[in-house]
Structure formats: C-alpha cells, structure tokens
C-alpha cells in the first residue's frame, strides 16, 4: 500500500512536535492542542447538522483558526512560532459576538444545552474550548507558552460559541 496509514512512531506513548522533538503524549502540550482538535470535531458536528450558511461559515473560520492555534501550541517557546494567532482573529470574534447579539439578545439566566442538535453541539464545543483554555493557562504557568493572544483568543472563542449556540437555537 502506497498511502500513509500509520507510522508506529507513537506506539510507545510519544509524539512529535512540529520542531521534531519527541515528547510524552501525556504532557501538557499535546493535551492542550489535542483539546483544540476535540473542539474542532464538536464544531464539525454542528456544521454537519446546520442548514444555516452563516453558522457554517463561522464554524469553518473558527476551525481554520484552531489549526493555527494548535500549530502554535505544538512549537517550542523561544522566538516567534511559525504559526500564531493574532489580535485580528480575536477582534473578529468580538465583532461576530456584537453582530449576533444585535440579532438575538442573550438570555439573562443559566442555559440548559440541548434546545436543538446544532446548539447542543456548539455548547459542547464551547465547554471543550474552556478546557483548552485551562490547559493553555497551565502551559503558561509551566513556561510552555508565552503569547498573551492565545489566552485572549480562547476566552473570546468560548464567549462567541456561547453566543453562536443561542443564535443556533433560533436559526440553527
């Protein structure tokens, strides 16, 4: 078979960073970027479930951002990473939140996820992003990430996904 299917390099519990360094799959760095991958998969469920073109477009842009952010977190600290989330991406999320809140005012009480499949998948992605945010803070505390925009983006993304889930309840 000519296609790449498996390498067996991770059979002993290690993975490669983008730098080529081998580290434990249980370490904080792969835990964090793996959590981003998990969130992207939950977003993929929402994207597959919705007929709303605007929701699909939002999700696709966020999934692209998560690839960049995951690549940034898979690099060593020291010097600028070849891939980085930038303030423009965080500002874009803020604009989207403002636009959606003008269309769908947010409720003033706690939300029970599950109004429909789209909003439930978006709420799942939001909670996974909150876990990624906690992992990124742990990376910062361990000296593994030194880019404030990582934290701002993740915080804003969770807020955006909450807002998008409320929009999805009405327009999903």
C-alpha positions in Angstrom: 0.0 0.0 0.0 1.4 3.4 -1.0 -0.8 5.6 1.1 0.3 6.8 4.5 -1.8 4.9 7.1 0.3 4.6 10.2 3.9 5.2 11.3 4.0 3.2 14.6 6.1 6.1 16.0 3.6 6.7 18.8 3.3 3.1 19.9 5.4 3.8 23.0 3.5 6.8 24.2 5.5 9.6 22.5 4.5 12.1 19.8 6.5 14.6 17.7 6.2 18.4 18.0 6.4 20.5 14.9 10.1 21.0 15.8 10.7 17.3 15.6 11.2 16.9 19.3 9.7 13.8 20.8 7.6 14.2 24.0 5.2 12.1 26.0 1.6 12.1 24.7 0.6 12.7 28.3 2.4 16.0 28.6 0.7 19.3 28.7 1.5 20.5 25.2 -0.3 17.6 23.3 -3.0 17.6 25.9 -3.8 21.2 25.0 -3.6 21.1 21.3 -5.4 17.7 21.4 -8.2 19.5 23.2 -8.4 22.0 20.4 -8.7 19.1 18.0 -11.6 17.8 20.1 -13.3 21.2 20.0 -12.9 21.3 16.2 -14.6 17.9 15.9 -17.5 19.1 18.0 -17.8 22.1 15.7 -17.7 19.7 12.8 -20.8 18.0 14.2 -22.6 21.4 14.5 -21.5 22.2 10.9 -22.9 18.9 9.6 -26.2 19.4 11.4 -27.0 23.0 10.4 -28.5 24.3 7.2 -27.7 27.8 8.2 -25.0 29.2 5.8 -23.8 31.8 8.3 -23.3 29.3 11.1 -21.4 27.0 8.7 -19.2 30.0 7.6 -18.5 31.0 11.2 -17.6 27.4 12.1 -15.2 27.0 9.1 -13.3 30.1 10.0 -13.0 29.1 13.7 -11.8 25.6 12.6 -9.1 27.3 10.5 -8.1 29.4 13.5 -7.9 26.2 15.7 -5.4 24.7 13.2 -3.2 27.7 13.5 -3.5 27.8 17.3 -2.8 24.1 17.6 0.3 24.5 15.4 1.4 27.4 17.6 1.0 25.3 20.8 2.9 22.4 19.1 6.0 24.6 18.9 8.8 25.4 21.4 8.8 28.6 23.4 11.7 30.9 22.4 11.4 33.1 19.4 8.3 33.6 17.4 6.4 30.4 16.4 6.0 29.9 12.7 2.2 30.0 13.2 0.5 32.4 15.6 -3.0 33.5 16.4 -3.1 37.3 16.1 -5.2 40.1 17.6 -7.2 40.4 14.4 -8.6 37.0 14.9 -9.7 37.8 18.4 -11.2 41.1 17.2 -13.1 39.2 14.5 -14.7 37.1 17.2 -15.7 40.2 19.1 -17.3 41.7 16.0 -19.2 38.5 15.4 -20.4 38.4 19.0 -21.7 42.0 18.7 -23.4 41.3 15.4 -25.1 38.1 16.7 -26.2 39.8 19.9 -27.9 42.6 17.9 -29.9 39.9 16.1 -30.5 37.5 19.0 -30.4 39.1 22.5 -28.8 36.8 25.1 -31.0 35.3 27.9 -30.3 36.5 31.4 -30.4 33.1 33.1 -28.5 29.9 33.0 -28.8 27.8 29.9 -29.6 24.1 29.7 -27.9 23.0 26.4 -30.0 20.9 24.1 -32.6 23.2 22.6 -31.7 21.5 19.2 -28.8 19.5 17.9 -26.9 22.4 16.4 -26.9 24.5 19.6 -26.1 21.4 21.7 -23.0 20.7 19.5 -22.0 24.3 19.8 -22.3 24.2 23.5 -20.3 21.1 23.6 -17.5 22.8 21.6 -17.7 25.8 24.0 -17.1 23.6 27.0 -14.2 21.9 25.3 -12.7 25.3 24.5 -13.0 26.2 28.1 -11.0 23.1 29.0 -8.4 24.0 26.3 -8.3 27.5 27.9 -7.5 26.0 31.3 -4.8 23.8 29.7 -3.3 26.8 28.0 -3.1 28.6 31.3 -1.3 25.6 32.8 1.1 25.8 29.8 1.7 29.5 30.6 2.4 28.7 34.2 4.9 26.0 33.2 6.6 28.4 30.8 5.5 26.5 27.7 3.6 29.3 26.1 4.4 33.0 26.2 1.9 34.6 23.8 -0.9 36.5 25.5 -3.1 36.4 22.4 -3.5 32.6 22.9 -5.4 33.3 26.1 -7.4 36.2 24.8 -8.5 34.2 21.7 -9.6 31.2 23.7 -11.5 33.3 26.1 -13.3 35.2 23.4 -13.9 32.0 21.4 -15.8 30.4 24.3 -17.9 33.6 24.5 -18.5 33.5 20.8 -19.5 29.9 20.9 -22.0 30.6 23.7 -23.5 33.4 21.6 -23.5 31.3 18.4 -25.3 28.4 20.3 -28.0 30.9 21.3 -28.3 32.0 17.7 -28.4 28.4 16.6 -31.3 27.8 19.0 -33.3 30.3 16.9 -31.7 29.9 13.4 -30.0 26.5 13.5 
